[in-house]
């Protein structure tokens, strides 16, 4: 597949990394020559410096025979014009655009823009993706990371293991023996900064970050086994009243009527906009780092604080201050993935990486149709892939123990009809089954070969 990626920033670079690693023909376009050079020096891609919306630049990038264009520059307008040019001038079949402005999104998701006028096949909104991730974190406060699979019937959870965890120092093989009816699988472990796929003899240690996968019915018991409590989030303080904070507050008002929310926003204009848009949320205008304002928001009595300003350091400091004031659960929005290592030492319970959520969303739309969901873990260190098995797949008709999975790949669950089954060595994978796989980044290409989804994209 021939793909043009417009924008060589964090999101564009990660998408280029994924697609080039799967042996696709990738060209990266950006008006910053240094970003283009970084992409061509570190990835197996072609690069072109120039404005992505210019027809001559797209022509030089190979638009005449491209299969897909992904417009992920920092400008909404450039992304939209790029898709328009790709459609009108070059007839590129599939066009994906990342858009931030709420005004554009409101228009595009309504009937104002029809395909003939604004030919974008898939719109990716980072703010909407991050807001959804924040709501998932709030719904699972015991986890620092979470994502739903199998139509919401199963969940991936990142759990940090504390000293009171009942299964510390327990080999995973023994864990299966002790809780034989529990359909939970430990897919990945991050230890001392390194993420790996564990083997049956590996033990769990204090300080490990375990990525566990379980059906929805087994989640309460899973959390109990790992020493976690599932407390209700009835009082919430949101620091940051921009698009993300506003989207979260609106959703809580619409779907979680029992939640009492207060918001702190520094800019008066944004605070007034939020106050006008919200009905039951109390909006305070001021600095979320000020102790007096946090106290006015009732931070000591809050069940959780969500820090989603546009500044990483503000989010981290606000989360730390909220925890120091007595708030038991803090979530911070962190754009710089290198700061993730500071979350545990600072006592921040969970963080959201906008780049990871956006990359995951784009990957869902560029994989083959049999891949139903993709979630990127950490700094694109691994993926969790949900895919339907085709009759032509090399793993169809084989027992799990007989499949030549790479060492960095584990099966999280298998759905047969309406039943979710825990993977065992003797479980046979049949055509039509839906499997959830954990794969380290280096093994994703091999997984797609096994699933036979990398041959025929859109």
C-alpha positions as CSV (number, residue, x, y, z in Angstrom):
1,X,0.0,0.0,0.0
2,X,1.3,3.5,-0.9
3,X,0.6,6.1,1.8
4,X,1.3,9.8,2.0
5,X,1.5,11.1,5.6
6,X,1.3,14.9,5.8
7,X,2.8,16.2,9.0
8,X,6.0,14.7,10.6
9,X,5.2,15.7,14.1
10,X,4.7,13.2,16.9
11,X,1.5,11.6,15.5
12,X,2.7,11.6,11.9
13,X,6.0,10.1,12.9
14,X,4.4,7.3,14.9
15,X,2.0,6.4,12.1
16,X,4.9,6.4,9.6
17,X,6.8,4.2,12.0
18,X,3.9,1.7,12.1
19,X,3.2,1.6,8.4
20,X,6.9,1.5,7.2
21,X,7.5,-1.3,9.7
22,X,4.8,-3.3,7.9
23,X,6.6,-2.8,4.5
24,X,4.3,-0.2,3.1
25,X,5.5,2.5,0.7
26,X,5.4,5.6,2.9
27,X,6.2,9.2,2.0
28,X,6.3,11.9,4.7
29,X,5.6,15.5,3.9
30,X,6.2,18.5,6.2
31,X,7.2,22.1,5.7
32,X,9.8,21.7,8.4
33,X,12.9,20.1,6.8
34,X,14.3,19.1,10.2
35,X,11.2,16.9,10.9
36,X,11.4,15.4,7.5
37,X,15.0,14.6,8.0
38,X,14.3,13.0,11.4
39,X,11.7,10.7,9.7
40,X,14.0,9.7,6.8
41,X,17.0,9.1,9.1
42,X,15.1,6.9,11.6
43,X,12.5,5.2,9.5
44,X,12.3,3.4,6.2
45,X,10.3,6.2,4.5
46,X,10.7,8.8,1.8
47,X,10.6,12.5,2.8
48,X,9.6,15.7,1.1
49,X,9.9,19.2,2.6
50,X,7.0,21.5,1.5
51,X,3.4,22.5,2.2
52,X,1.2,19.4,2.1
53,X,-1.8,21.2,0.6
54,X,0.1,22.3,-2.5
55,X,-0.8,20.2,-5.5
56,X,2.8,20.2,-6.9
57,X,4.1,19.0,-3.5
58,X,1.6,16.2,-3.4
59,X,2.4,15.3,-7.0
60,X,6.1,15.0,-6.1
61,X,5.1,12.8,-3.1
62,X,3.5,10.3,-5.5
63,X,-0.2,11.3,-5.1
64,X,-1.1,10.1,-8.6
65,X,-0.9,6.4,-7.5
66,X,-1.3,6.7,-3.7
67,X,-3.8,4.5,-1.9
68,X,-4.3,6.7,1.1
69,X,-3.4,10.1,2.5
70,X,-3.3,10.9,6.2
71,X,-3.4,14.7,6.9
72,X,-2.0,15.2,10.4
73,X,-0.4,18.6,10.3
74,X,-0.8,21.1,13.1
75,X,-3.3,23.1,11.0
76,X,-6.9,22.1,10.6
77,X,-7.2,24.2,7.4
78,X,-4.1,22.6,5.8
79,X,-5.5,19.1,6.6
80,X,-8.9,19.9,5.1
81,X,-7.4,21.5,1.9
82,X,-5.0,18.6,1.6
83,X,-7.8,16.1,1.6
84,X,-9.7,18.3,-0.9
85,X,-6.7,18.4,-3.3
86,X,-6.1,14.7,-2.8
87,X,-9.7,14.0,-3.9
88,X,-10.2,16.6,-6.6
89,X,-6.8,16.5,-8.3
90,X,-5.4,13.1,-7.6
91,X,-8.5,10.9,-6.8
92,X,-6.7,9.3,-3.8
93,X,-9.2,6.6,-2.6
94,X,-9.0,7.1,1.1
95,X,-8.4,10.3,3.0
96,X,-8.0,10.7,6.8
97,X,-7.8,14.1,8.5
98,X,-7.0,15.2,12.0
99,X,-9.1,18.2,13.1
100,X,-9.0,20.0,16.4
101,X,-11.4,23.0,16.0
102,X,-14.8,22.3,17.6
103,X,-16.4,24.5,15.0
104,X,-15.2,22.4,12.1
105,X,-16.1,19.2,14.0
106,X,-19.7,20.4,14.7
107,X,-20.1,21.2,11.0
108,X,-18.6,18.0,9.7
109,X,-20.5,15.8,12.0
110,X,-23.7,17.5,10.9
111,X,-25.1,17.6,7.4
112,X,-23.5,21.0,6.5
113,X,-20.5,19.3,4.9
114,X,-21.3,16.5,2.6
115,X,-18.7,14.2,1.1
116,X,-18.9,16.0,-2.3
117,X,-18.0,19.3,-0.6
118,X,-15.5,18.1,2.0
119,X,-14.2,14.7,0.9
120,X,-12.8,13.3,4.2
121,X,-13.4,9.6,4.7
122,X,-12.4,9.6,8.4
123,X,-12.1,12.6,10.8
124,X,-9.9,12.1,13.8
125,X,-10.5,14.6,16.7
126,X,-7.7,14.4,19.3
127,X,-9.8,16.3,21.8
128,X,-12.7,13.8,21.5
129,X,-10.4,10.8,21.7
130,X,-8.7,12.2,24.8
131,X,-12.0,13.0,26.4
132,X,-13.2,9.5,25.8
133,X,-9.9,8.1,27.3
134,X,-10.5,10.4,30.4
135,X,-14.0,9.0,30.8
136,X,-12.7,5.5,30.6
137,X,-10.0,6.3,33.3
138,X,-12.7,7.7,35.6
139,X,-14.8,4.6,35.1
140,X,-11.9,2.4,36.1
141,X,-10.1,4.3,38.9
142,X,-8.1,1.3,39.9
143,X,-6.3,1.3,36.6
144,X,-3.7,3.7,35.2
145,X,-4.6,2.7,31.6
146,X,-7.7,1.1,30.2
147,X,-9.4,0.3,26.9
148,X,-12.5,-1.7,25.9
149,X,-12.6,-4.5,23.4
150,X,-15.1,-7.0,22.0
151,X,-17.8,-4.5,21.8
152,X,-17.4,-3.4,25.4
153,X,-17.6,-6.9,26.7
154,X,-13.9,-7.1,27.7
155,X,-11.4,-4.6,29.0
156,X,-7.6,-4.1,29.0
157,X,-6.4,-2.6,32.3
158,X,-3.0,-1.4,33.4
159,X,-2.6,-2.1,37.1
160,X,0.3,-1.0,39.3
161,X,1.1,-3.6,41.9
162,X,1.5,-2.5,45.5
163,X,2.8,-4.2,48.5
164,X,-0.6,-5.4,49.6
165,X,-1.3,-7.1,46.3
166,X,-2.3,-10.7,47.1
167,X,-0.5,-12.2,44.1
168,X,2.9,-10.6,44.4
169,X,5.7,-13.1,43.9
170,X,3.3,-15.5,42.4
171,X,4.3,-17.2,39.1
172,X,1.6,-16.6,36.4
173,X,1.2,-20.4,35.9
174,X,0.2,-20.7,39.6
175,X,-2.1,-17.7,39.2
176,X,-4.1,-19.7,36.6
177,X,-4.2,-22.7,38.9
178,X,-5.4,-20.7,41.9
179,X,-8.2,-18.9,40.0
180,X,-9.0,-21.4,37.3
181,X,-12.5,-20.0,36.7
182,X,-11.3,-16.4,36.3
183,X,-10.8,-15.5,32.6
184,X,-8.0,-13.0,33.2
185,X,-4.7,-13.0,31.3
186,X,-1.6,-10.9,32.1
187,X,-0.6,-9.7,28.6
188,X,2.3,-7.4,29.4
189,X,4.5,-6.3,32.3
190,X,6.5,-3.1,32.6
191,X,9.4,-3.5,35.0
192,X,12.1,-0.9,35.5
193,X,10.9,0.9,32.4
194,X,10.9,-2.1,30.1
195,X,7.7,-3.6,28.7
196,X,7.7,-7.4,27.9
197,X,5.3,-10.2,27.3
198,X,5.6,-12.5,30.3
199,X,6.0,-16.3,30.2
200,X,4.1,-18.8,32.4
201,X,7.0,-19.0,34.9
202,X,7.4,-15.2,35.4
203,X,6.5,-13.8,38.7
204,X,4.8,-10.5,39.6
205,X,6.7,-8.1,41.8
206,X,5.9,-4.9,43.8
207,X,6.2,-1.9,41.5
208,X,5.4,-3.8,38.3
209,X,2.9,-2.4,35.9
210,X,0.8,-5.3,34.7
211,X,-1.5,-5.0,31.6
212,X,-4.3,-7.5,32.3
213,X,-7.2,-8.5,30.0
214,X,-10.6,-9.8,31.3
215,X,-14.2,-10.0,30.3
216,X,-16.5,-7.4,31.9
217,X,-18.1,-9.9,34.2
218,X,-14.7,-10.9,35.7
219,X,-13.4,-7.4,36.3
220,X,-14.6,-7.0,39.9
221,X,-13.0,-10.3,40.9
222,X,-9.8,-9.5,38.9
223,X,-9.4,-6.2,40.7
224,X,-9.8,-8.0,44.0
225,X,-7.2,-10.6,43.1
226,X,-4.7,-7.8,42.2
227,X,-5.5,-5.9,45.4
228,X,-7.5,-3.0,43.9
229,X,-10.7,-1.4,45.0
230,X,-13.4,-0.1,42.6
231,X,-14.5,3.0,44.3
232,X,-17.3,5.1,42.9
233,X,-16.5,8.5,41.5
234,X,-19.3,10.8,42.7
235,X,-17.3,14.1,43.2
236,X,-15.0,15.3,40.5
237,X,-12.8,18.3,40.0
238,X,-11.7,19.2,36.5
239,X,-8.7,21.5,36.1
240,X,-8.9,22.9,32.6
241,X,-12.0,24.1,30.8
242,X,-10.9,23.8,27.2
243,X,-12.3,21.4,24.6
244,X,-11.3,18.3,26.5
245,X,-12.5,19.4,30.0
246,X,-15.7,20.7,28.5
247,X,-16.4,17.4,26.6
248,X,-15.8,15.4,29.7
249,X,-18.1,17.6,31.8
250,X,-20.9,17.5,29.2
251,X,-20.7,13.7,28.9
252,X,-20.9,13.4,32.7
253,X,-23.9,15.6,32.8
254,X,-25.7,13.6,30.1
255,X,-24.8,10.0,31.2
256,X,-23.8,10.1,34.9
257,X,-26.4,12.2,36.7
258,X,-25.1,11.2,40.1
259,X,-21.7,12.8,39.6
260,X,-21.1,16.3,41.0
261,X,-18.5,18.2,39.0
262,X,-16.6,21.4,39.5
263,X,-14.3,22.9,37.0
264,X,-11.4,25.3,37.3
265,X,-10.4,27.3,34.2
266,X,-7.7,30.1,34.2
267,X,-8.8,32.0,31.1
268,X,-12.0,34.0,31.7
269,X,-13.2,33.6,28.2
270,X,-13.0,29.8,28.3
271,X,-14.5,29.8,31.8
272,X,-17.5,31.8,30.6
273,X,-17.9,29.5,27.5
274,X,-17.9,26.4,29.8
275,X,-20.3,28.0,32.2
276,X,-22.7,28.8,29.4
277,X,-22.5,25.3,27.9
278,X,-22.9,23.4,31.2
279,X,-26.0,23.1,33.4
280,X,-25.0,21.3,36.6
281,X,-21.2,21.8,36.6
282,X,-19.9,24.7,38.8
283,X,-17.2,26.6,36.9
284,X,-14.5,28.6,38.8
285,X,-12.4,31.1,37.1
286,X,-8.8,31.0,38.3
287,X,-5.5,29.2,38.5
288,X,-5.8,25.5,39.2
289,X,-2.4,25.5,41.0
290,X,-3.7,27.9,43.7
291,X,-4.3,26.0,46.9
292,X,-7.1,28.4,47.9
293,X,-9.0,27.8,44.6
294,X,-8.6,24.0,44.9
295,X,-10.0,24.2,48.4
296,X,-12.9,26.3,47.1
297,X,-13.6,23.5,44.6
298,X,-13.7,21.0,47.5
299,X,-10.6,19.1,46.5
300,X,-10.3,17.4,49.9
301,X,-13.8,15.9,49.5
302,X,-13.4,15.0,45.8
303,X,-13.2,11.4,44.7
304,X,-11.0,12.3,41.7
305,X,-9.3,15.2,40.0
306,X,-8.8,15.4,36.2
307,X,-6.1,17.8,35.1
308,X,-6.4,18.5,31.3
309,X,-5.0,22.0,30.7
310,X,-2.8,22.5,27.6
311,X,0.4,22.5,29.7
312,X,2.0,19.3,31.0
313,X,3.7,20.8,33.9
314,X,0.6,22.5,35.1
315,X,-1.3,19.2,34.9
316,X,1.3,17.4,36.9
317,X,1.6,20.0,39.6
318,X,-2.1,20.4,39.9
319,X,-2.5,16.7,40.3
320,X,0.3,16.6,42.9
321,X,-1.3,19.5,44.9
322,X,-4.7,17.8,44.7
323,X,-3.3,14.6,46.1
324,X,-1.5,16.5,48.9
325,X,-4.8,18.1,49.8
326,X,-6.5,14.7,50.2
327,X,-7.9,13.8,46.8
328,X,-7.4,10.0,46.5
329,X,-7.3,9.7,42.7
330,X,-5.5,12.0,40.2
331,X,-5.4,11.8,36.4
332,X,-3.1,14.1,34.3
333,X,-2.9,14.8,30.6
334,X,0.7,14.4,29.5
335,X,1.8,15.2,25.9
336,X,5.5,14.5,26.5
337,X,5.9,10.7,26.9
338,X,9.3,11.2,28.6
339,X,7.4,12.6,31.6
340,X,5.5,9.4,32.1
341,X,8.3,8.0,34.3
342,X,7.6,10.7,36.8
343,X,4.0,9.8,37.4
344,X,4.6,7.1,40.0
345,X,7.2,9.0,42.0
346,X,4.9,12.0,42.1
347,X,1.9,9.9,43.2
348,X,-0.2,10.6,40.1
349,X,-2.5,7.6,39.6
350,X,-3.1,7.7,35.9
351,X,-2.1,9.7,32.8
352,X,-3.4,10.2,29.3
353,X,-1.1,10.5,26.3
354,X,-2.9,12.3,23.5
355,X,-0.5,11.0,20.9
356,X,-1.1,7.4,21.9
357,X,-4.9,7.9,21.8
358,X,-4.7,9.6,18.4
359,X,-2.3,7.0,16.9
360,X,-4.6,4.2,18.2
361,X,-7.6,5.9,16.6
362,X,-5.9,6.4,13.2
363,X,-4.6,2.8,13.3
364,X,-8.2,1.5,13.6
365,X,-9.1,3.1,10.3
366,X,-6.0,2.1,8.3
367,X,-6.0,-1.6,9.2
368,X,-7.8,-4.1,7.1
369,X,-11.6,-4.4,7.8
370,X,-11.1,-7.7,9.7
371,X,-9.1,-5.8,12.4
372,X,-11.9,-4.4,14.6
373,X,-9.8,-2.5,17.1
374,X,-6.2,-1.5,17.8
375,X,-4.8,0.1,21.0
376,X,-1.3,1.5,21.2
377,X,0.4,1.0,24.6
378,X,2.8,3.5,26.1
379,X,5.1,5.2,23.6
380,X,4.0,2.9,20.8
381,X,5.8,0.1,22.6
382,X,3.1,-2.5,21.9
383,X,-0.3,-2.9,20.4
384,X,-3.4,-4.8,21.5
385,X,-5.2,-6.0,18.3
386,X,-8.7,-7.3,18.0
387,X,-9.2,-9.2,14.8
388,X,-11.6,-11.7,13.2
389,X,-10.0,-14.8,11.9
390,X,-10.4,-15.4,8.2
391,X,-10.7,-18.9,6.6
392,X,-7.5,-18.1,4.7
393,X,-5.5,-17.3,7.8
394,X,-2.6,-19.6,8.6
395,X,-3.8,-19.9,12.2
396,X,-7.4,-21.0,11.4
397,X,-8.0,-24.5,12.5
398,X,-5.0,-24.7,14.8
399,X,-4.7,-25.0,18.6
400,X,-3.1,-22.1,20.3
401,X,-0.1,-24.2,21.3
402,X,0.6,-25.1,17.7
403,X,0.6,-21.5,16.4
404,X,4.1,-20.1,15.8
405,X,3.6,-16.8,17.6
406,X,6.7,-14.6,18.2
407,X,7.9,-14.4,21.8
408,X,6.4,-10.9,22.2
409,X,2.9,-12.0,21.3
410,X,0.2,-13.3,23.7
411,X,-3.5,-14.2,23.3
412,X,-5.8,-12.3,25.6
413,X,-9.1,-13.8,24.7
414,X,-11.0,-15.7,22.0
415,X,-14.7,-15.0,21.2
416,X,-16.5,-17.9,19.7
417,X,-20.0,-16.9,18.8
418,X,-21.3,-15.1,21.8
419,X,-18.9,-16.7,24.3
420,X,-15.6,-15.2,25.4
421,X,-13.1,-17.9,26.1
422,X,-9.9,-17.8,28.1
423,X,-7.0,-18.9,25.9
424,X,-5.5,-22.3,26.7
425,X,-3.0,-24.3,24.8
426,X,-5.6,-26.7,23.5
427,X,-8.1,-24.1,22.4
428,X,-8.5,-24.3,18.7
429,X,-8.9,-21.1,16.7
430,X,-11.5,-21.3,14.0
431,X,-12.5,-19.1,11.1
432,X,-15.0,-16.5,12.3
433,X,-13.5,-16.4,15.8
434,X,-12.5,-13.0,17.1
435,X,-9.1,-13.0,18.9
436,X,-7.5,-10.3,21.0
437,X,-3.7,-10.3,20.8
438,X,-0.9,-8.4,22.6
439,X,2.1,-7.8,20.4
440,X,5.3,-5.9,21.1
441,X,6.0,-3.3,18.4
442,X,8.7,-5.4,16.7
443,X,6.2,-8.3,16.3
444,X,3.2,-6.4,14.9
445,X,4.2,-7.1,11.3
446,X,4.5,-10.8,12.0
447,X,1.1,-10.9,13.7
448,X,-0.5,-9.3,10.7
449,X,1.1,-11.9,8.5
450,X,-0.4,-14.6,10.7
451,X,-3.8,-12.9,10.5
452,X,-3.4,-12.2,6.8
453,X,-4.5,-8.6,7.2
454,X,-1.4,-6.8,5.9
455,X,-1.9,-8.0,2.4
456,X,-5.2,-6.3,1.5
457,X,-5.8,-2.9,3.1
458,X,-8.6,-0.6,2.0
